[in-house]
Amino acid sequence: MTAKDRRDEMPVLVVDLDGTLIRSDSLYETFWAGMAEDWGTALAALRALTSGRAALKKSMAGRTVLEPEHLPYNTVVLDYVRDWRANGGRAVLVTAADESIADAISDHLGLFDEAHGSDGQHNLKGAAKARFLEERYGVGGFAYIGDSAADLPVWDASAKSVSVDASPALQRQVAAQGGDSEHLQSGTKSGYLAALRPHQWLKNVLVFVPLVAAQSFTGQDILNTILAFIAFSLVSSSGYLLNDLMDLRADRAHPRKCRRPLAAGRVPIAHGTAMMPLLLLGGLLTALIAGPNLLGVIFGYFLLTTVYSTWLKQRAVADIGTLAGLYTLRIIAGGVATGLALSVWLLAFSMFFFFALAAVKRLAELVDLEKRGIRTAKRRGYHVEDAPLISQMTTASGYISVLVLALYVNTSAVQQLYTAPWLLWGICLVLMYWISRVVLVTHRGKMDDDPIVYALRDRTSLFCILLVALFAGGASVL
């Protein structure tokens, strides 16, 4: 049998897009890409939705340029399509996504003989897709690869049903329809917990700083501080999800950030979009238990993170100052939750110290870009030539924070609060060393994207943390 004979005899392989060919949803992809460029995308989406889902998809696709080369493709499906074509069969991409997206992805992959999608008026999904395929390829003239219950009408009309990462219940439904069926599993691990960035919750330990600084450990103060920690963890995770949704394109083009759950498709973008407000609500309700003042601080924190993700993140220097402010808000929240007065010295130290940490993060990104031969940071206000200036900001701000701490150690309040205040000078020396080393490590391109994450993995940094704890503890008890 010739290749042409096999091609004519085999049914056409019809491949779905969202959740099948790509581990994502093109509608959410275009929505969040549009949001990253223009906050008015949300209002445009609401207006378009009044004309139907197909109109919504057309509107979102028209507000941004899709980057098919960076989408999270399912390699199991790609291999299946390649094998099908190698055996002489034809393959077509038919999706409920807008036809412009179907064409762009088909052109990029070069695997499909045809591509069809929704046209702005008709949503090519479910029963509508089944009718379209029967009219074009005949009853039983096609095999179909899909992933969800919405594909059941299409499988019912197909000569062969192929599911992708389907649940056992859905697989049974497909089998119950009769006919030839096959079930593919990509083996992709879920990343829901990782999407919350639980390792970043360590930053929220800062809410305990007012307790430690004031040496006040009453039961109510401890309880309220724990509530503040939980509230910040939930709300900050909500903010991280928003940030990752806005940064999908930039993250996928990054050698390490491309592995983040949303960017890699280990968590559906639709789920991430739903999780974000739920986490925010949970955090706000937790803060309310501790009092309306803490609720106000937590809500202000979320507003600032939202402004940061949508606008300030692209503004040079302003982004660093905002990150420093977000760190300091955690300390303020601890004071508000307990009613403990916050020292001006403490707030000044935190602003300078966290400005240095935020600058380290930007410096690490610029060093990484230079190593990869990229001159401008995507969705950032920096060029690689700015690295020396950012390095100076880091060092200067870090050293000023140590100076503020040294001046604070010499105040009468500290002399009265600690039994051996002279030991606190040891903390100044440790911080001076650690800041200097962090800048050096960053210049050498060995810094992770986040200095907090680096500190938790670096033995020298962990030893410095231990020394700081010993000096602080010794100053209290000796």
PEZI-V931460 format. One record per residue. N is the residue number from 1. RES is the residue in one letter. PHI is phi in degrees with one decimal (999 if undefined). NEAR is the number of other ideal C-beta (glycine too) atoms within 12 Angstrom. D_CENTER is the distance of its C-alpha to the mean C-alpha in Angstrom with 2 decimals. Layout:
N:RES:PHI:NEAR:D_CENTER ; N:RES:PHI:NEAR:D_CENTER
This chain:
1:M:999:11:51.37 ; 2:T:-75.6:9:49.99 ; 3:A:-60.4:15:46.34 ; 4:K:-67.2:12:47.23 ; 5:D:-63.5:11:48.81 ; 6:R:-63.1:17:45.79 ; 7:R:-63.8:21:43.56 ; 8:D:-74.1:15:45.86 ; 9:E:-80.6:17:46.14 ; 10:M:-71.9:26:42.49 ; 11:P:-67.2:33:40.51 ; 12:V:-70.3:36:37.75 ; 13:L:-87.1:43:34.32 ; 14:V:-100.0:46:32.05 ; 15:V:-115.0:51:28.31 ; 16:D:-77.9:47:25.73 ; 17:L:-100.5:50:22.45 ; 18:D:-65.8:43:19.61 ; 19:G:79.2:41:18.80 ; 20:T:-117.8:43:21.65 ; 21:L:-69.6:48:21.69 ; 22:I:-119.2:44:17.94 ; 23:R:-86.6:39:15.40 ; 24:S:-164.4:45:13.99 ; 25:D:-130.3:37:15.71 ; 26:S:-63.4:44:17.12 ; 27:L:-64.9:42:17.69 ; 28:Y:-68.6:34:14.13 ; 29:E:-57.4:46:13.32 ; 30:T:-70.3:40:16.08 ; 31:F:-63.1:40:15.39 ; 32:W:-73.7:42:11.94 ; 33:A:-65.3:34:13.40 ; 34:G:-67.1:33:16.30 ; 35:M:-63.3:33:14.55 ; 36:A:-65.1:33:13.13 ; 37:E:-98.6:22:16.82 ; 38:D:-154.5:20:18.68 ; 39:W:-62.6:20:18.03 ; 40:G:-69.5:15:21.19 ; 41:T:-57.9:28:19.49 ; 42:A:-62.1:22:19.15 ; 43:L:-68.1:17:22.92 ; 44:A:-62.7:27:23.70 ; 45:A:-65.3:31:21.97 ; 46:L:-63.7:16:24.10 ; 47:R:-65.6:17:27.20 ; 48:A:-67.3:28:26.72 ; 49:L:-63.5:20:26.13 ; 50:T:-64.2:13:29.65 ; 51:S:-99.5:18:31.01 ; 52:G:112.4:20:29.25 ; 53:R:-68.9:27:26.18 ; 54:A:-64.4:28:27.52 ; 55:A:-66.8:26:27.93 ; 56:L:-61.6:34:24.38 ; 57:K:-63.6:42:23.16 ; 58:K:-63.9:32:25.65 ; 59:S:-64.8:32:24.61 ; 60:M:-66.9:40:20.87 ; 61:A:-65.2:38:21.80 ; 62:G:-81.1:24:24.20 ; 63:R:-93.2:32:21.85 ; 64:T:-153.1:28:19.84 ; 65:V:-104.2:20:20.55 ; 66:L:-67.5:37:18.78 ; 67:E:-112.0:25:18.03 ; 68:P:-60.9:32:19.25 ; 69:E:-69.5:17:19.29 ; 70:H:-109.0:29:15.52 ; 71:L:-72.4:35:15.02 ; 72:P:-81.9:39:14.43 ; 73:Y:-77.6:32:18.12 ; 74:N:-87.7:33:19.76 ; 75:T:-64.4:19:22.23 ; 76:V:-64.0:27:24.54 ; 77:V:-69.4:39:25.13 ; 78:L:-57.9:31:25.63 ; 79:D:-64.8:19:28.19 ; 80:Y:-63.3:32:29.89 ; 81:V:-64.6:37:30.35 ; 82:R:-63.4:21:31.69 ; 83:D:-64.7:20:34.12 ; 84:W:-60.5:32:35.28 ; 85:R:-68.3:26:36.06 ; 86:A:-64.4:17:37.70 ; 87:N:-87.4:20:40.05 ; 88:G:100.2:21:41.08 ; 89:G:-86.5:32:39.03 ; 90:R:-97.4:30:37.35 ; 91:A:-132.9:38:33.69 ; 92:V:-132.0:36:32.28 ; 93:L:-102.6:44:28.89 ; 94:V:-129.4:46:29.25 ; 95:T:-142.2:50:26.35 ; 96:A:-78.7:39:25.84 ; 97:A:-66.2:47:23.42 ; 98:D:-61.4:41:25.20 ; 99:E:-60.3:31:27.82 ; 100:S:-65.2:30:26.52 ; 101:I:-71.9:43:23.30 ; 102:A:-59.2:37:25.52 ; 103:D:-64.6:24:27.75 ; 104:A:-63.8:31:25.07 ; 105:I:-71.2:40:23.63 ; 106:S:-61.7:30:27.22 ; 107:D:-63.0:18:28.34 ; 108:H:-68.5:23:25.57 ; 109:L:-79.9:28:26.22 ; 110:G:66.6:16:29.98 ; 111:L:-106.4:30:30.39 ; 112:F:-112.4:33:31.56 ; 113:D:-79.1:23:34.99 ; 114:E:-145.2:26:33.83 ; 115:A:-144.6:32:30.77 ; 116:H:-137.1:35:30.89 ; 117:G:-149.8:39:28.57 ; 118:S:-65.2:37:28.89 ; 119:D:-109.6:25:31.04 ; 120:G:95.2:24:30.02 ; 121:Q:-120.9:17:32.75 ; 122:H:-113.8:24:32.61 ; 123:N:-89.8:28:29.55 ; 124:L:-80.6:38:30.06 ; 125:K:-142.8:34:28.93 ; 126:G:58.9:26:30.81 ; 127:A:-61.5:21:34.56 ; 128:A:-64.7:29:34.36 ; 129:K:-68.2:41:32.85 ; 130:A:-61.4:31:35.56 ; 131:R:-62.9:20:38.30 ; 132:F:-60.2:30:37.05 ; 133:L:-68.8:40:37.04 ; 134:E:-65.9:25:40.46 ; 135:E:-67.2:16:41.93 ; 136:R:-88.0:21:40.65 ; 137:Y:-116.9:30:41.14 ; 138:G:87.3:14:43.55 ; 139:V:-66.0:16:43.46 ; 140:G:69.7:22:42.21 ; 141:G:-94.0:24:41.78 ; 142:F:-148.1:37:38.15 ; 143:A:-104.6:37:35.76 ; 144:Y:-134.3:45:32.33 ; 145:I:-109.7:45:28.93 ; 146:G:-141.4:49:26.56 ; 147:D:-139.8:41:24.14 ; 148:S:-134.0:31:24.71 ; 149:A:-62.2:22:27.63 ; 150:A:-64.0:27:27.77 ; 151:D:-89.5:41:29.15 ; 152:L:-57.1:31:32.13 ; 153:P:-61.5:26:34.55 ; 154:V:-72.6:42:33.75 ; 155:W:-60.7:44:34.27 ; 156:D:-62.7:30:37.47 ; 157:A:-95.4:35:38.81 ; 158:S:-94.4:40:37.82 ; 159:A:-79.2:30:39.99 ; 160:K:-145.5:32:37.27 ; 161:S:-108.4:40:34.11 ; 162:V:-125.1:40:31.12 ; 163:S:-104.1:40:28.05 ; 164:V:-125.5:41:24.67 ; 165:D:50.6:30:22.87 ; 166:A:-79.0:32:24.99 ; 167:S:-70.4:16:25.66 ; 168:P:-55.4:13:29.23 ; 169:A:-63.8:14:30.27 ; 170:L:-67.7:26:29.31 ; 171:Q:-61.4:26:31.03 ; 172:R:-66.5:16:34.14 ; 173:Q:-64.0:25:34.09 ; 174:V:-64.2:36:33.99 ; 175:A:-64.3:21:36.82 ; 176:A:-66.6:15:38.84 ; 177:Q:-75.8:24:39.08 ; 178:G:82.6:16:41.15 ; 179:G:84.5:20:41.24 ; 180:D:-75.2:18:39.53 ; 181:S:-140.1:28:35.94 ; 182:E:-146.0:28:33.43 ; 183:H:-127.2:27:30.10 ; 184:L:-98.0:30:27.45 ; 185:Q:-126.7:20:24.77 ; 186:S:-83.3:29:21.99 ; 187:G:72.5:13:21.40 ; 188:T:-72.4:26:17.61 ; 189:K:-79.3:17:16.40 ; 190:S:-67.4:18:14.31 ; 191:G:-133.2:27:11.02 ; 192:Y:-63.1:21:10.84 ; 193:L:-65.6:16:11.62 ; 194:A:-62.7:24:9.33 ; 195:A:-64.7:36:6.27 ; 196:L:-80.2:32:8.10 ; 197:R:52.3:32:8.42 ; 198:P:-61.0:20:12.16 ; 199:H:-64.7:23:13.30 ; 200:Q:-76.6:32:12.15 ; 201:W:-64.2:27:14.58 ; 202:L:-57.4:25:17.27 ; 203:K:-60.5:38:16.95 ; 204:N:-74.5:38:18.19 ; 205:V:-61.6:26:21.41 ; 206:L:-59.4:40:22.41 ; 207:V:-65.6:46:23.63 ; 208:F:-85.0:31:26.44 ; 209:V:-57.9:37:27.68 ; 210:P:-59.1:35:30.12 ; 211:L:-61.4:32:31.64 ; 212:V:-68.4:29:32.26 ; 213:A:-65.0:34:33.47 ; 214:A:-90.9:27:35.90 ; 215:Q:55.2:22:36.90 ; 216:S:-114.9:24:36.69 ; 217:F:-128.3:18:35.88 ; 218:T:-74.0:15:37.29 ; 219:G:-58.9:12:36.04 ; 220:Q:-67.1:18:34.83 ; 221:D:-64.3:27:32.98 ; 222:I:-65.1:23:31.22 ; 223:L:-62.1:20:30.32 ; 224:N:-64.5:34:28.96 ; 225:T:-69.4:39:26.90 ; 226:I:-62.8:27:25.41 ; 227:L:-62.0:34:24.60 ; 228:A:-63.5:48:22.94 ; 229:F:-62.5:35:20.84 ; 230:I:-63.7:30:19.77 ; 231:A:-60.8:44:19.14 ; 232:F:-65.3:50:16.98 ; 233:S:-64.0:36:14.93 ; 234:L:-66.7:35:14.37 ; 235:V:-70.0:47:13.80 ; 236:S:-66.5:42:11.50 ; 237:S:-63.9:37:9.22 ; 238:S:-60.7:38:9.64 ; 239:G:-66.4:42:8.82 ; 240:Y:-64.7:41:5.53 ; 241:L:-62.7:42:4.79 ; 242:L:-60.5:35:6.81 ; 243:N:-61.1:39:5.54 ; 244:D:-68.7:40:2.60 ; 245:L:-67.3:42:5.79 ; 246:M:-71.7:40:8.01 ; 247:D:-104.7:35:7.13 ; 248:L:-54.0:45:7.43 ; 249:R:-65.1:34:10.89 ; 250:A:-64.0:32:10.67 ; 251:D:-65.8:32:8.27 ; 252:R:-68.7:31:10.73 ; 253:A:-88.3:23:13.54 ; 254:H:-98.5:28:12.65 ; 255:P:-64.6:17:14.59 ; 256:R:-109.0:20:12.25 ; 257:K:-66.5:28:8.65 ; 258:C:-64.1:24:9.79 ; 259:R:-89.0:22:9.92 ; 260:R:-61.3:32:6.35 ; 261:P:-53.5:34:7.15 ; 262:L:-71.0:43:5.98 ; 263:A:-66.1:37:7.18 ; 264:A:-86.0:34:10.05 ; 265:G:83.5:42:11.04 ; 266:R:-79.0:29:11.39 ; 267:V:-129.5:35:10.10 ; 268:P:-57.7:32:11.67 ; 269:I:-60.9:39:10.02 ; 270:A:-61.5:24:12.99 ; 271:H:-68.5:27:12.27 ; 272:G:-61.7:41:8.79 ; 273:T:-64.1:31:10.79 ; 274:A:-76.4:20:13.53 ; 275:M:-66.2:31:11.91 ; 276:M:-57.6:36:10.72 ; 277:P:-68.6:22:14.44 ; 278:L:-66.7:20:15.80 ; 279:L:-65.0:34:14.09 ; 280:L:-61.2:32:15.21 ; 281:L:-62.7:22:18.65 ; 282:G:-61.6:26:18.95 ; 283:G:-67.2:39:18.26 ; 284:L:-66.7:31:20.73 ; 285:L:-66.5:21:23.32 ; 286:T:-63.6:29:23.16 ; 287:A:-64.2:38:23.69 ; 288:L:-62.8:23:26.56 ; 289:I:-60.7:21:28.36 ; 290:A:-80.7:35:28.70 ; 291:G:134.0:23:29.95 ; 292:P:-64.9:15:29.30 ; 293:N:-65.9:22:28.92 ; 294:L:-65.7:39:25.87 ; 295:L:-57.4:27:24.47 ; 296:G:-62.5:22:25.03 ; 297:V:-66.8:35:23.24 ; 298:I:-64.2:48:20.15 ; 299:F:-65.8:28:20.12 ; 300:G:-63.0:26:20.67 ; 301:Y:-60.8:42:17.73 ; 302:F:-65.8:38:15.41 ; 303:L:-60.5:26:17.29 ; 304:L:-66.7:33:16.91 ; 305:T:-65.4:38:13.12 ; 306:T:-66.7:30:13.23 ; 307:V:-63.4:25:15.82 ; 308:Y:-62.2:33:13.98 ; 309:S:-66.7:33:10.87 ; 310:T:-93.7:31:13.48 ; 311:W:-144.4:23:16.33 ; 312:L:-63.8:29:16.91 ; 313:K:-62.0:37:14.17 ; 314:Q:-95.4:25:16.48 ; 315:R:-108.3:20:19.57 ; 316:A:-59.2:23:20.96 ; 317:V:70.8:24:21.99 ; 318:A:-60.3:23:21.02 ; 319:D:-66.1:34:17.35 ; 320:I:-66.1:37:18.73 ; 321:G:-61.6:27:21.00 ; 322:T:-66.3:34:18.36 ; 323:L:-60.9:38:16.34 ; 324:A:-62.6:38:19.78 ; 325:G:-65.3:28:20.54 ; 326:L:-66.4:44:17.51 ; 327:Y:-62.9:42:18.73 ; 328:T:-65.4:37:22.25 ; 329:L:-60.5:42:21.48 ; 330:R:-65.3:44:20.85 ; 331:I:-66.7:43:24.38 ; 332:I:-60.5:35:25.76 ; 333:A:-61.6:49:24.37 ; 334:G:-62.8:45:26.20 ; 335:G:-69.0:36:29.33 ; 336:V:-66.5:34:29.12 ; 337:A:-64.4:45:28.61 ; 338:T:-100.6:37:31.70 ; 339:G:79.8:22:33.77 ; 340:L:-81.7:31:34.24 ; 341:A:-69.8:18:35.00 ; 342:L:-99.1:30:32.67 ; 343:S:-72.1:26:34.43 ; 344:V:-61.1:16:34.08 ; 345:W:-61.5:27:34.12 ; 346:L:-63.7:33:31.09 ; 347:L:-66.6:30:29.08 ; 348:A:-65.8:25:30.29 ; 349:F:-59.6:37:29.41 ; 350:S:-64.3:38:25.84 ; 351:M:-62.8:31:25.26 ; 352:F:-69.0:36:26.72 ; 353:F:-65.9:39:25.16 ; 354:F:-77.5:37:21.57 ; 355:F:-62.8:38:22.19 ; 356:A:-63.2:42:23.13 ; 357:L:-64.6:41:20.00 ; 358:A:-64.4:39:17.79 ; 359:A:-66.0:41:20.20 ; 360:V:-59.7:45:19.92 ; 361:K:-60.0:37:16.20 ; 362:R:-68.3:43:17.18 ; 363:L:-61.9:42:20.24 ; 364:A:-61.6:37:18.46 ; 365:E:-64.2:42:16.44 ; 366:L:-68.1:37:19.81 ; 367:V:-63.0:33:21.68 ; 368:D:-64.9:31:19.34 ; 369:L:-62.2:29:19.75 ; 370:E:-63.8:23:23.48 ; 371:K:-64.8:18:23.70 ; 372:R:-91.2:19:22.19 ; 373:G:76.6:9:24.59 ; 374:I:-101.8:21:22.19 ; 375:R:-93.8:16:23.67 ; 376:T:-128.7:21:21.10 ; 377:A:-77.1:33:17.43 ; 378:K:-72.4:27:15.48 ; 379:R:56.2:29:14.45 ; 380:R:-134.8:31:16.08 ; 381:G:-100.4:22:19.67 ; 382:Y:-124.1:36:20.88 ; 383:H:-119.2:21:23.05 ; 384:V:-61.3:24:23.75 ; 385:E:-66.6:14:27.16 ; 386:D:-80.9:27:25.67 ; 387:A:-54.6:30:24.90 ; 388:P:-60.3:19:28.35 ; 389:L:-67.7:21:28.06 ; 390:I:-63.9:37:24.65 ; 391:S:-63.0:30:26.28 ; 392:Q:-64.2:18:29.18 ; 393:M:-60.5:32:27.03 ; 394:T:-59.7:42:25.37 ; 395:T:-64.2:29:28.77 ; 396:A:-63.4:20:30.58 ; 397:S:-66.2:35:28.17 ; 398:G:-63.2:40:27.98 ; 399:Y:-68.6:27:31.77 ; 400:I:-64.6:26:32.32 ; 401:S:-62.0:37:30.29 ; 402:V:-65.8:31:32.65 ; 403:L:-62.2:23:35.60 ; 404:V:-61.0:29:34.61 ; 405:L:-63.4:36:34.34 ; 406:A:-63.6:25:37.73 ; 407:L:-65.4:23:39.33 ; 408:Y:-65.8:31:37.93 ; 409:V:-58.9:33:39.36 ; 410:N:-89.7:19:42.76 ; 411:T:-77.4:20:42.80 ; 412:S:-64.5:12:45.27 ; 413:A:-61.1:20:42.62 ; 414:V:-69.4:30:41.11 ; 415:Q:-61.0:16:44.62 ; 416:Q:-83.3:10:45.47 ; 417:L:-79.7:22:42.25 ; 418:Y:-109.7:30:42.25 ; 419:T:-79.6:17:45.27 ; 420:A:-133.6:21:44.54 ; 421:P:-61.8:26:42.50 ; 422:W:-62.5:19:43.53 ; 423:L:-68.5:26:41.09 ; 424:L:-65.3:35:38.17 ; 425:W:-63.4:26:39.14 ; 426:G:-62.2:27:37.82 ; 427:I:-63.3:35:34.27 ; 428:C:-60.6:31:34.82 ; 429:L:-65.4:21:35.91 ; 430:V:-63.2:28:32.99 ; 431:L:-65.2:36:30.44 ; 432:M:-60.5:27:32.43 ; 433:Y:-65.5:23:32.27 ; 434:W:-64.6:35:28.57 ; 435:I:-62.3:38:27.49 ; 436:S:-61.5:24:29.87 ; 437:R:-67.4:29:28.64 ; 438:V:-62.0:37:24.93 ; 439:V:-63.6:34:25.87 ; 440:L:-64.1:22:28.02 ; 441:V:-62.3:27:25.45 ; 442:T:-65.1:35:22.92 ; 443:H:-59.9:26:25.74 ; 444:R:-83.9:16:26.35 ; 445:G:76.6:19:22.84 ; 446:K:-109.3:21:22.23 ; 447:M:-90.4:36:19.55 ; 448:D:-67.5:26:16.03 ; 449:D:-62.9:31:13.21 ; 450:D:-126.0:28:13.62 ; 451:P:-64.7:39:17.30 ; 452:I:-66.0:30:16.81 ; 453:V:-61.9:24:15.49 ; 454:Y:-60.3:26:18.39 ; 455:A:-62.5:29:20.84 ; 456:L:-75.2:21:20.20 ; 457:R:-104.7:18:20.97 ; 458:D:-92.8:21:23.74 ; 459:R:-62.1:13:27.18 ; 460:T:-63.0:21:28.65 ; 461:S:-64.5:28:25.97 ; 462:L:-63.9:16:26.47 ; 463:F:-66.2:17:30.19 ; 464:C:-63.7:27:29.78 ; 465:I:-62.0:23:27.97 ; 466:L:-62.2:19:30.88 ; 467:L:-62.3:23:33.40 ; 468:V:-60.6:29:31.93 ; 469:A:-62.7:19:32.14 ; 470:L:-67.8:21:35.70 ; 471:F:-64.9:29:36.82 ; 472:A:-66.8:32:35.47 ; 473:G:-66.4:21:37.00 ; 474:G:-64.5:21:40.25 ; 475:A:-65.3:27:40.57 ; 476:S:-86.8:22:40.45 ; 477:V:-109.3:13:42.85 ; 478:L:-74.2:15:45.29
